[in-house]
Amino acid sequence: MWVEAYQEFIDINGFVDNNLAGALNSNLAFYRGLASNPEFRTMDESTMFEQVYQQAEQIRKDMVDWTMNFSVLAYSVLSLEEMQDYIDSSASEAGQVLNSALFAGFDQVFEYHSYELGRAMAEFMAGDET
């Protein structure tokens, strides 16, 4: 019964798909950060997209495992009734709007930091001062 409740919570919140999209966007931002350095402009946008796309299946598999493991760890303190209340709240219009806003905010932060990490990595590898 618990596994089904966790799975319903994951599905209602779109955790696998939203985390996958965020991870792919962050990976693309990293490549763009690398390419911001003239010494690493060998990878064009289509190659970046191809590299990121090739990662999608493995990231999805990792997200399926991660979201379940995280849910078990994070929500095991709730009773089944409390978990159902959380599911119902997440399924509501307000819950969906909140969830979308949270993902949008986190995605912007992760994309920014991934880009900057790629940029710094390129500078480090090129021997430039960061």
Accessible surface in RSA format (square Angstrom, percent):
REM  Atomic radii and reference values for relative SASA: ProtOr
REM  Chains: A
REM  Algorithm: Lee & Richards
REM  Probe-radius: 1.40
REM  Slices: 20
REM RES _ NUM      All-atoms   Total-Side   Main-Chain    Non-polar    All polar
REM                ABS   REL    ABS   REL    ABS   REL    ABS   REL    ABS   REL
RES MET A   1   165.27  85.6 125.16  82.8  40.12  95.5  93.76  79.7  71.51  94.7
RES TRP A   2    87.81  35.2  86.31  41.8   1.50   3.5  62.14  33.1  25.67  41.6
RES VAL A   3    95.69  63.0  95.43  86.4   0.27   0.6  95.43  82.9   0.27   0.7
RES GLU A   4   112.60  64.6 106.01  80.2   6.58  15.7  65.62 126.9  46.97  38.4
RES ALA A   5     9.94   9.1   6.36   9.8   3.58   8.1   9.36  13.2   0.57   1.5
RES TYR A   6     9.84   4.6   9.84   5.6   0.00   0.0   4.83   3.6   5.01   6.2
RES GLN A   7    71.48  40.0  71.48  52.2   0.00   0.0  34.98  74.5  36.50  27.7
RES GLU A   8    72.13  41.4  67.05  50.7   5.08  12.1  25.81  49.9  46.32  37.8
RES PHE A   9     3.35   1.7   3.35   2.1   0.00   0.0   3.35   2.0   0.00   0.0
RES ILE A  10     3.00   1.7   2.66   2.0   0.34   0.8   2.66   1.9   0.34   0.9
RES ASP A  11    90.68  63.5  68.84  68.5  21.83  51.6  29.82  70.2  60.86  60.7
RES ILE A  12    48.19  27.4  31.27  23.3  16.92  40.8  39.15  28.2   9.03  24.5
RES ASN A  13     7.68   5.3   5.84   5.6   1.84   4.4   1.29   3.1   6.38   6.2
RES GLY A  14    23.27  28.7   0.00   N/A  23.27  28.7  23.15  63.5   0.12   0.3
RES PHE A  15    36.87  18.4  36.82  22.8   0.04   0.1  36.82  22.3   0.04   0.1
RES VAL A  16    21.34  14.0  20.47  18.5   0.86   2.1  20.47  17.8   0.86   2.3
RES ASP A  17    83.38  58.4  77.81  77.4   5.57  13.2  27.73  65.3  55.64  55.5
RES ASN A  18    49.53  34.2  47.92  46.3   1.61   3.9   1.94   4.7  47.59  46.0
RES ASN A  19    38.82  26.8  33.65  32.5   5.17  12.4   3.08   7.4  35.73  34.5
RES LEU A  20    16.76   9.3  16.76  12.0   0.00   0.0  16.76  11.8   0.00   0.0
RES ALA A  21    47.32  43.5  42.53  65.6   4.79  10.9  46.92  66.1   0.40   1.1
RES GLY A  22     8.25  10.2   0.00   N/A   8.25  10.2   7.74  21.3   0.50   1.1
RES ALA A  23    25.10  23.1  16.79  25.9   8.30  18.9  23.94  33.7   1.16   3.1
RES LEU A  24    33.80  18.8  33.21  23.8   0.59   1.5  33.46  23.5   0.34   0.9
RES ASN A  25    63.89  44.1  60.68  58.6   3.21   7.7   4.67  11.2  59.22  57.2
RES SER A  26    14.23  12.0  13.89  18.5   0.35   0.8  12.42  26.5   1.81   2.5
RES ASN A  27    45.65  31.5  44.10  42.6   1.55   3.7   6.32  15.2  39.33  38.0
RES LEU A  28    15.65   8.7  15.65  11.2   0.00   0.0  15.65  11.0   0.00   0.0
RES ALA A  29    10.13   9.3   9.14  14.1   0.99   2.2   9.84  13.9   0.28   0.7
RES PHE A  30    50.39  25.2  50.39  31.2   0.00   0.0  50.39  30.6   0.00   0.0
RES TYR A  31    35.18  16.4  33.67  19.2   1.51   3.9  15.50  11.6  19.68  24.3
RES ARG A  32    93.72  39.3  89.09  45.4   4.63  11.0  28.23  38.6  65.48  39.7
RES GLY A  33     0.00   0.0   0.00   N/A   0.00   0.0   0.00   0.0   0.00   0.0
RES LEU A  34    29.69  16.5  29.69  21.2   0.00   0.0  29.69  20.9   0.00   0.0
RES ALA A  35    14.97  13.8  12.06  18.6   2.91   6.6  12.39  17.5   2.58   6.8
RES SER A  36    38.70  32.7  16.76  22.4  21.94  50.5  23.64  50.3  15.06  21.1
RES ASN A  37    10.43   7.2   6.95   6.7   3.48   8.4   4.68  11.3   5.76   5.6
RES PRO A  38    98.11  71.5  79.99  72.9  18.11  65.8  80.25  66.3  17.85 111.0
RES GLU A  39   116.51  66.9  88.92  67.3  27.59  65.7  39.61  76.6  76.91  62.8
RES PHE A  40    48.72  24.4  43.74  27.1   4.98  13.0  44.70  27.1   4.02  11.5
RES ARG A  41   145.04  60.9 121.03  61.7  24.02  57.2  49.45  67.6  95.59  57.9
RES THR A  42   133.84  95.2  96.84  98.2  37.00  88.2  79.61 106.9  54.23  82.0
RES MET A  43    54.05  28.0  48.76  32.3   5.28  12.6  49.44  42.0   4.60   6.1
RES ASP A  44    83.13  58.2  74.55  74.2   8.59  20.3  44.20 104.0  38.93  38.8
RES GLU A  45    76.82  44.1  73.83  55.9   2.99   7.1  56.26 108.8  20.56  16.8
RES SER A  46    76.75  64.9  65.54  87.5  11.21  25.8  51.76 110.2  25.00  35.0
RES THR A  47    53.05  37.7  51.52  52.2   1.53   3.6  30.92  41.5  22.13  33.5
RES MET A  48     7.01   3.6   7.01   4.6   0.00   0.0   7.01   6.0   0.00   0.0
RES PHE A  49   105.36  52.7 102.78  63.7   2.59   6.7 103.05  62.5   2.32   6.6
RES GLU A  50    99.70  57.2  93.15  70.5   6.56  15.6  30.12  58.3  69.58  56.8
RES GLN A  51    63.03  35.2  62.18  45.4   0.85   2.0   1.90   4.0  61.13  46.4
RES VAL A  52    10.37   6.8  10.37   9.4   0.00   0.0  10.37   9.0   0.00   0.0
RES TYR A  53   170.96  79.8 164.56  93.6   6.40  16.7 118.72  89.2  52.23  64.4
RES GLN A  54   116.20  65.0  85.74  62.7  30.46  72.5  39.95  85.0  76.25  57.8
RES GLN A  55    50.99  28.5  46.56  34.0   4.43  10.5  31.06  66.1  19.93  15.1
RES ALA A  56    17.80  16.4  17.35  26.8   0.45   1.0  17.61  24.8   0.19   0.5
RES GLU A  57   118.82  68.2 111.78  84.6   7.04  16.8  49.16  95.1  69.66  56.9
RES GLN A  58   101.44  56.7  99.51  72.7   1.94   4.6  48.81 103.9  52.64  39.9
RES ILE A  59    25.13  14.3  25.02  18.6   0.11   0.3  25.13  18.1   0.00   0.0
RES ARG A  60    99.21  41.7  99.21  50.6   0.00   0.0  40.54  55.4  58.67  35.6
RES LYS A  61   112.14  54.7 107.79  66.1   4.35  10.4  68.63  61.8  43.51  46.3
RES ASP A  62    69.26  48.5  65.91  65.6   3.35   7.9  22.92  53.9  46.34  46.2
RES MET A  63    37.81  19.6  37.81  25.0   0.00   0.0  37.58  31.9   0.24   0.3
RES VAL A  64    76.44  50.3  74.11  67.1   2.33   5.6  74.40  64.6   2.04   5.5
RES ASP A  65    90.70  63.5  86.50  86.1   4.20   9.9  22.89  53.9  67.80  67.6
RES TRP A  66   127.42  51.1 124.22  60.1   3.20   7.5  99.83  53.2  27.60  44.8
RES THR A  67     3.19   2.3   2.05   2.1   1.14   2.7   2.35   3.2   0.84   1.3
RES MET A  68    38.86  20.1  38.86  25.7   0.00   0.0  38.56  32.8   0.29   0.4
RES ASN A  69    98.10  67.6  91.62  88.5   6.48  15.6  26.64  64.1  71.46  69.1
RES PHE A  70    89.74  44.9  84.87  52.6   4.87  12.7  89.04  54.0   0.70   2.0
RES SER A  71     0.93   0.8   0.93   1.2   0.00   0.0   0.00   0.0   0.93   1.3
RES VAL A  72    65.66  43.2  65.48  59.3   0.18   0.4  65.48  56.9   0.18   0.5
RES LEU A  73   142.69  79.5 129.24  92.5  13.46  33.8 132.40  93.0  10.30  27.7
RES ALA A  74    38.87  35.7  14.14  21.8  24.73  56.3  23.82  33.5  15.05  39.9
RES TYR A  75    33.55  15.7  33.55  19.1   0.00   0.0  17.02  12.8  16.52  20.4
RES SER A  76    65.82  55.6  42.20  56.3  23.62  54.4  25.19  53.6  40.63  56.9
RES VAL A  77   130.33  85.8  94.86  85.9  35.47  85.5 102.78  89.3  27.55  74.7
RES LEU A  78    46.02  25.6  41.42  29.6   4.60  11.6  41.69  29.3   4.33  11.6
RES SER A  79    55.84  47.2  44.53  59.4  11.31  26.0  49.78 106.0   6.06   8.5
RES LEU A  80    61.97  34.5  57.40  41.1   4.57  11.5  57.53  40.4   4.44  12.0
RES GLU A  81   134.64  77.3 125.54  95.0   9.10  21.7  45.20  87.4  89.44  73.0
RES GLU A  82    87.21  50.1  83.29  63.0   3.92   9.3  29.13  56.4  58.08  47.4
RES MET A  83     0.04   0.0   0.04   0.0   0.00   0.0   0.04   0.0   0.00   0.0
RES GLN A  84    73.48  41.1  72.99  53.3   0.49   1.2  38.68  82.3  34.80  26.4
RES ASP A  85    84.67  59.3  79.03  78.7   5.64  13.3  27.74  65.3  56.93  56.8
RES TYR A  86    93.35  43.6  89.14  50.7   4.20  10.9  55.34  41.6  38.01  46.9
RES ILE A  87     1.22   0.7   1.22   0.9   0.00   0.0   1.22   0.9   0.00   0.0
RES ASP A  88    78.93  55.3  69.62  69.3   9.30  22.0  30.02  70.6  48.91  48.8
RES SER A  89    64.30  54.3  55.58  74.2   8.72  20.1  28.35  60.4  35.95  50.4
RES SER A  90     9.63   8.1   6.33   8.4   3.30   7.6   3.40   7.2   6.23   8.7
RES ALA A  91    53.84  49.5  30.58  47.2  23.26  52.9  32.69  46.0  21.15  56.0
RES SER A  92    48.87  41.3  37.37  49.9  11.50  26.5  44.01  93.7   4.86   6.8
RES GLU A  93   148.44  85.2 134.08 101.4  14.35  34.2  54.88 106.2  93.56  76.4
RES ALA A  94    76.20  70.1  63.93  98.7  12.27  27.9  70.64  99.5   5.56  14.7
RES GLY A  95    11.78  14.5   0.00   N/A  11.78  14.5   8.90  24.4   2.88   6.4
RES GLN A  96    67.01  37.5  65.65  48.0   1.37   3.3  34.14  72.7  32.88  24.9
RES VAL A  97    95.09  62.6  91.76  83.1   3.32   8.0  94.31  81.9   0.78   2.1
RES LEU A  98   109.23  60.8 105.84  75.7   3.39   8.5 108.98  76.5   0.25   0.7
RES ASN A  99    19.04  13.1  17.00  16.4   2.03   4.9   4.82  11.6  14.22  13.7
RES SER A 100    70.73  59.8  61.93  82.6   8.80  20.3  36.04  76.7  34.69  48.6
RES ALA A 101    61.28  56.3  44.69  69.0  16.59  37.7  52.92  74.5   8.36  22.1
RES LEU A 102    90.13  50.2  86.76  62.1   3.36   8.5  89.63  62.9   0.50   1.3
RES PHE A 103    33.58  16.8  33.17  20.5   0.40   1.1  33.58  20.4   0.00   0.0
RES ALA A 104    54.76  50.4  46.59  71.9   8.17  18.6  53.87  75.9   0.90   2.4
RES GLY A 105    34.53  42.6   0.00   N/A  34.53  42.6  32.78  90.0   1.74   3.9
RES PHE A 106   115.78  57.9 114.08  70.7   1.70   4.4 114.39  69.4   1.39   4.0
RES ASP A 107    30.83  21.6  30.32  30.2   0.51   1.2   8.20  19.3  22.63  22.6
RES GLN A 108   132.17  73.9 124.40  90.9   7.76  18.5  38.57  82.1  93.60  71.0
RES VAL A 109    76.90  50.6  73.23  66.3   3.67   8.9  76.90  66.8   0.00   0.0
RES PHE A 110   112.88  56.5 112.37  69.6   0.51   1.3 112.70  68.3   0.18   0.5
RES GLU A 111    60.24  34.6  59.36  44.9   0.87   2.1  10.01  19.4  50.22  41.0
RES TYR A 112   133.52  62.3 125.71  71.5   7.81  20.3  92.69  69.7  40.83  50.3
RES HIS A 113   103.91  56.8 100.11  69.6   3.80   9.7  62.79  64.7  41.12  47.8
RES SER A 114    20.32  17.2  18.71  25.0   1.61   3.7   3.46   7.4  16.86  23.6
RES TYR A 115    75.48  35.2  75.48  42.9   0.00   0.0  50.48  37.9  25.01  30.8
RES GLU A 116    47.25  27.1  46.00  34.8   1.25   3.0  19.35  37.4  27.90  22.8
RES LEU A 117   108.25  60.3 103.70  74.2   4.55  11.4 107.72  75.6   0.53   1.4
RES GLY A 118     0.00   0.0   0.00   N/A   0.00   0.0   0.00   0.0   0.00   0.0
RES ARG A 119    73.84  31.0  73.84  37.6   0.00   0.0  27.50  37.6  46.33  28.1
RES ALA A 120    31.48  28.9  30.32  46.8   1.17   2.7  30.76  43.3   0.73   1.9
RES MET A 121    78.08  40.4  72.67  48.1   5.41  12.9  64.85  55.1  13.23  17.5
RES ALA A 122     0.00   0.0   0.00   0.0   0.00   0.0   0.00   0.0   0.00   0.0
RES GLU A 123    31.29  18.0  31.29  23.7   0.00   0.0   6.07  11.7  25.22  20.6
RES PHE A 124   155.71  77.9 144.46  89.5  11.25  29.3 146.00  88.5   9.71  27.8
RES MET A 125   108.22  56.0  72.23  47.8  35.99  85.7  66.17  56.3  42.06  55.7
RES ALA A 126    25.58  23.5   0.02   0.0  25.57  58.2   4.45   6.3  21.13  56.0
RES GLY A 127    62.30  76.8   0.00   N/A  62.30  76.8  32.69  89.7  29.62  66.3
RES ASP A 128    70.76  49.6  55.85  55.6  14.90  35.2  18.53  43.6  52.22  52.1
RES GLU A 129   169.56  97.3 141.04 106.7  28.51  67.9  61.64 119.2 107.92  88.1
RES THR A 130   117.65  83.7  50.97  51.7  66.69 158.9  43.72  58.7  73.93 111.8
END  Absolute sums over single chains surface
CHAIN  1 A     8386.1       7353.4       1032.7       5182.7       3203.3
END  Absolute sums over all chains
TOTAL          8386.1       7353.4       1032.7       5182.7       3203.3
